[in-house]
Amino acid sequence: MGKLQLKKELALMSHEEIVQIVMDAYAARREVKEYFDFFLNPDIDKLRDKTLARIDREITRGKHGRSTARITVVRKALKDFASYDPGAEYVRDIMLEALRRILAREKFVYYKETFEKGIRRLIDDIVAYADAHALVDTTLDALCKIARDPAMGTIGFRNRLMIRFIQ
């Protein structure tokens, strides 16, 4: 069912029926409950902390110095955060923070090639998001700072990922 069909169905229902559907969804689905809880009491810091905890849990997966982190899980956490519509700057900032945490961890583990490709795609997504929301200047400055920061992974790794931002 698409949005248009859902909209048509909801238009045919009474107010009480719509309220009942929302209440049923709230009781049945954790994601719906979380969304409405945020809608009624928007606490962006709590949502940010929860999202970063999910990202941290994922990027610390691994054994024997090899990371088993999955970029798809990191991207899903970022997408879930953005779905609450906290504001463009908050979304961009959490994307940059996720990148910082991934790069800082790289000094201690070996990332697989697929994860490294995913990080490159994340960087491209950050720039594209910033471009779509008129945040390019500050985003590129932040990426340059990250690229120059010696605490953010090994120099070779940073250079491979962000050579276009180092000036």
C-alpha positions as CSV (number, residue, x, y, z in Angstrom):
1,M,0.0,0.0,0.0
2,G,1.3,3.4,-0.9
3,K,0.9,6.7,0.8
4,L,-1.8,7.8,-1.7
5,Q,-3.9,4.7,-1.1
6,L,-3.5,5.1,2.7
7,K,-4.5,8.7,2.5
8,K,-7.6,7.8,0.5
9,E,-8.5,5.1,3.1
10,L,-8.0,7.4,6.0
11,A,-10.2,10.1,4.3
12,L,-13.1,7.5,4.3
13,M,-12.8,6.8,8.0
14,S,-14.3,8.6,11.0
15,H,-12.2,10.4,13.6
16,E,-12.8,7.6,16.1
17,E,-11.7,5.0,13.6
18,I,-8.4,6.8,12.9
19,V,-7.8,7.3,16.6
20,Q,-8.3,3.5,17.1
21,I,-5.9,2.6,14.3
22,V,-3.2,4.9,15.7
23,M,-3.7,3.4,19.2
24,D,-3.6,-0.1,17.8
25,A,-0.4,0.7,15.9
26,Y,1.1,2.3,19.1
27,A,0.4,-0.8,21.1
28,A,1.5,-3.3,18.4
29,R,4.7,-1.8,17.0
30,R,7.8,-0.6,19.0
31,E,8.8,1.7,16.1
32,V,5.4,3.4,16.0
33,K,5.5,3.8,19.8
34,E,9.0,5.4,19.7
35,Y,7.9,7.7,16.9
36,F,4.8,9.0,18.7
37,D,6.7,9.3,22.0
38,F,9.2,11.5,20.2
39,F,6.4,13.4,18.4
40,L,4.7,14.1,21.7
41,N,7.9,14.9,23.7
42,P,10.7,15.7,21.3
43,D,14.0,15.1,23.1
44,I,16.6,15.3,20.4
45,D,19.5,14.8,22.8
46,K,18.0,11.5,24.0
47,L,17.4,10.3,20.5
48,R,20.9,11.3,19.5
49,D,22.5,9.4,22.4
50,K,20.4,6.4,21.6
51,T,21.4,6.5,18.0
52,L,25.1,6.9,18.8
53,A,24.9,4.0,21.2
54,R,23.6,1.8,18.4
55,I,26.4,3.0,16.1
56,D,29.0,2.4,18.9
57,R,27.7,-1.1,19.5
58,E,28.0,-1.9,15.8
59,I,31.5,-0.4,15.2
60,T,33.0,-2.2,18.2
61,R,32.0,-5.6,16.9
62,G,35.0,-7.7,16.0
63,K,37.6,-10.2,17.2
64,H,41.4,-10.4,17.1
65,G,41.8,-6.9,15.8
66,R,39.5,-7.4,12.9
67,S,36.3,-5.5,12.7
68,T,33.0,-7.3,11.9
69,A,31.1,-4.0,11.8
70,R,28.4,-3.7,9.2
71,I,28.0,-0.4,7.4
72,T,24.4,-1.3,6.7
73,V,23.6,-1.2,10.4
74,V,25.3,2.1,10.8
75,R,23.5,3.6,7.8
76,K,20.1,2.2,9.1
77,A,20.7,3.9,12.5
78,L,21.4,7.2,10.7
79,K,18.4,6.8,8.5
80,D,16.2,6.0,11.6
81,F,17.4,9.1,13.3
82,A,16.7,11.3,10.2
83,S,13.2,9.8,10.0
84,Y,12.2,11.6,13.2
85,D,12.9,14.9,11.3
86,P,14.9,16.5,14.1
87,G,16.3,19.2,11.7
88,A,18.9,19.2,9.0
89,E,21.8,20.3,11.2
90,Y,21.1,17.6,13.7
91,V,21.1,14.9,11.0
92,R,24.3,16.3,9.4
93,D,26.0,16.5,12.8
94,I,25.1,12.9,13.8
95,M,26.4,11.7,10.4
96,L,29.7,13.5,11.0
97,E,29.9,12.1,14.6
98,A,29.3,8.6,13.2
99,L,32.2,9.2,10.8
100,R,34.4,10.5,13.6
101,R,33.7,7.4,15.7
102,I,34.4,5.0,12.9
103,L,37.7,6.8,12.0
104,A,38.8,6.9,15.7
105,R,38.2,3.2,16.0
106,E,40.3,2.4,12.8
107,K,43.5,2.9,14.8
108,F,42.7,-0.2,16.8
109,V,41.1,-2.6,14.2
110,Y,41.3,-3.6,10.6
111,Y,38.2,-2.7,8.6
112,K,37.2,-4.9,5.7
113,E,37.3,-3.5,2.2
114,T,33.5,-3.5,2.0
115,F,33.3,-1.5,5.2
116,E,35.8,1.0,3.9
117,K,33.8,1.4,0.7
118,G,30.7,2.0,2.9
119,I,32.6,4.7,4.7
120,R,33.4,6.4,1.4
121,R,29.7,6.2,0.5
122,L,28.8,7.7,3.9
123,I,31.1,10.6,3.3
124,D,29.5,11.1,-0.1
125,D,26.1,11.0,1.6
126,I,27.1,13.6,4.1
127,V,28.2,16.0,1.4
128,A,25.0,15.3,-0.6
129,Y,22.8,15.8,2.4
130,A,24.7,19.0,3.2
131,D,24.2,20.2,-0.3
132,A,20.5,19.5,-0.3
133,H,20.1,21.4,3.0
134,A,22.4,24.4,2.4
135,L,25.0,23.2,4.9
136,V,27.9,22.7,2.5
137,D,30.4,25.2,3.8
138,T,30.3,24.1,7.4
139,T,30.2,20.5,6.4
140,L,33.3,20.7,4.2
141,D,35.1,22.6,7.0
142,A,34.2,19.8,9.4
143,L,35.3,17.1,6.9
144,C,38.6,19.0,6.5
145,K,39.1,19.1,10.3
146,I,38.4,15.4,10.5
147,A,40.8,14.6,7.7
148,R,43.6,16.6,9.4
149,D,43.0,15.3,12.9
150,P,45.7,12.8,13.9
151,A,43.3,11.2,16.4
152,M,41.0,10.1,13.6
153,G,42.5,6.8,12.5
154,T,45.8,6.3,10.7
155,I,47.0,8.9,8.2
156,G,46.9,6.4,5.3
157,F,43.3,5.5,6.0
158,R,42.3,9.1,6.3
159,N,44.1,9.9,3.0
160,R,42.4,7.0,1.2
161,L,39.0,8.1,2.4
162,M,39.1,11.9,2.3
163,I,41.9,12.9,-0.1
164,R,39.6,15.4,-1.8
165,F,39.0,17.2,1.5
166,I,42.6,17.7,2.5
167,Q,43.9,20.9,1.2
